[in-house]
Amino acid sequence: MDNAWAIELGSTTYSIVKAKATEQLKDKYPTLNVTDKGESDQPAVFPTVYIHELPGMELGQDLEGQTINAVRETIQVDVTSNKNHSECRKIMSKITDIYKQMRFSVTGTPQYDVNGGTYICNMRFSRVFGAGDTIL
C-alpha cells in the first residue's frame, strides 16, 4: 500500500503550474513570482502568484480502507499586483488556462480586493484524482 501520491498531489500540481506559468508569462512579466509560501522575510515582489492547497477529501473508499483510492484536490490561487486589477486578471487568465488543461473545475470565480495599494484577485480550482490518474 502506498498512499504517498495523495500526500504529494499539491506539490506535484504546484510544480507543474509554476513551470508552465513562468514559461508562458516570462516575457510580459519578467519579475513574476510564483510561490507556495504564505510568508516571506524578503521584500515583496510584484506580481506574485500564490498557490496554496486547501484541505482535500478522500473519495472512493473501499471496505478494506487501507489505501486512498481518490482525492478531491482543491487549490486556491491568489494573484497580487502593485499596479492594478487588470494585471491580476491577465495573469489569472493564464493560470486558469493551465488548471483547465489539467482538467480542474473552477469552484470559485475571481474575487477582487485592494489593500493599501496592493491589488488582489483569487480563484479556486478543484478536481478529483484517482490513485492511478495521470496529472497532465
C-alpha positions in Angstrom: 0.0 0.0 0.0 1.3 3.4 -1.0 -0.7 6.5 -0.3 2.2 8.9 -1.0 0.6 10.0 -4.3 -2.2 11.7 -2.4 0.1 13.4 0.1 2.3 14.7 -2.8 -0.6 15.8 -5.0 -0.5 19.5 -4.0 3.3 19.7 -4.5 3.1 18.0 -7.9 0.3 20.2 -9.3 2.1 23.3 -7.9 5.3 22.4 -9.7 3.5 21.9 -13.0 1.6 25.2 -12.7 4.7 27.1 -11.7 6.8 25.8 -14.6 4.1 26.5 -17.2 3.2 29.9 -15.8 6.8 31.1 -15.5 7.5 30.0 -19.1 4.3 31.4 -20.6 4.4 34.8 -18.7 8.2 35.5 -18.6 8.2 37.9 -21.5 5.3 40.1 -20.2 6.1 39.7 -16.5 9.9 39.1 -16.1 9.7 39.6 -12.3 6.7 37.2 -11.8 7.0 35.4 -8.5 5.1 32.1 -8.4 5.2 30.6 -4.9 3.5 28.2 -2.5 4.9 30.0 0.6 2.4 32.0 2.6 5.0 34.2 4.2 8.5 35.5 3.3 11.0 37.6 5.1 12.1 39.0 1.8 10.8 42.3 0.3 7.5 41.9 -1.7 7.9 41.1 -5.4 5.1 42.0 -7.8 3.3 40.5 -9.5 3.0 37.4 -7.3 1.0 34.2 -7.8 0.5 32.4 -4.5 -0.8 28.8 -5.0 -2.0 27.0 -1.9 -3.6 23.7 -1.4 -6.8 23.6 0.6 -7.9 20.6 2.7 -8.8 17.8 0.4 -11.3 15.0 0.8 -10.8 11.3 0.4 -13.3 9.7 -2.0 -14.0 6.1 -3.3 -13.2 4.3 0.0 -13.4 0.5 -0.2 -14.3 -1.9 2.5 -10.7 -2.6 3.5 -9.9 1.1 3.9 -6.1 0.6 3.6 -5.5 2.8 0.5 -6.5 6.2 -0.7 -8.3 5.4 -3.9 -9.3 9.0 -4.9 -9.0 12.6 -3.6 -10.8 15.8 -4.3 -8.0 18.3 -4.6 -8.8 22.0 -4.2 -6.4 24.8 -4.8 -6.7 28.5 -4.2 -4.7 30.9 -6.3 -4.1 34.5 -5.2 -2.6 36.9 -7.7 -1.3 40.2 -6.3 -0.1 43.3 -8.1 1.0 46.8 -7.1 -0.3 48.2 -10.4 -4.0 47.4 -11.0 -6.7 44.8 -11.1 -6.2 44.5 -14.9 -2.7 43.0 -14.4 -4.2 40.5 -11.9 -6.9 39.5 -14.3 -4.4 38.9 -17.2 -2.2 36.7 -15.0 -5.2 34.8 -13.5 -6.5 34.2 -17.0 -3.3 32.3 -17.9 -3.3 30.4 -14.6 -6.9 29.4 -15.2 -5.9 28.1 -18.7 -3.2 25.9 -17.1 -5.5 24.5 -14.5 -8.2 23.8 -17.1 -5.6 21.9 -19.2 -5.1 19.7 -16.1 -8.9 19.2 -16.0 -9.6 21.2 -12.9 -13.0 22.8 -12.5 -13.4 26.4 -11.3 -15.1 26.3 -7.9 -14.7 30.0 -7.0 -14.8 32.6 -9.7 -12.5 35.6 -9.5 -12.9 37.7 -6.4 -11.1 41.1 -6.3 -9.9 43.2 -3.4 -7.4 46.0 -2.8 -5.5 46.6 0.4 -3.2 49.5 0.8 -2.2 49.8 -2.9 -1.9 46.0 -3.4 -4.5 44.6 -5.8 -5.6 41.0 -5.2 -7.5 38.5 -7.3 -8.2 35.0 -6.1 -9.9 31.9 -7.5 -10.3 28.3 -6.5 -9.9 25.2 -8.6 -10.9 21.6 -7.8 -10.5 18.1 -9.4 -11.0 14.5 -8.4 -7.8 12.5 -8.8 -7.8 8.7 -8.7 -4.8 6.7 -7.5 -3.7 5.8 -11.0 -4.6 9.0 -12.8 -2.2 10.9 -15.0 -2.0 14.5 -13.8 -1.3 16.3 -17.1 
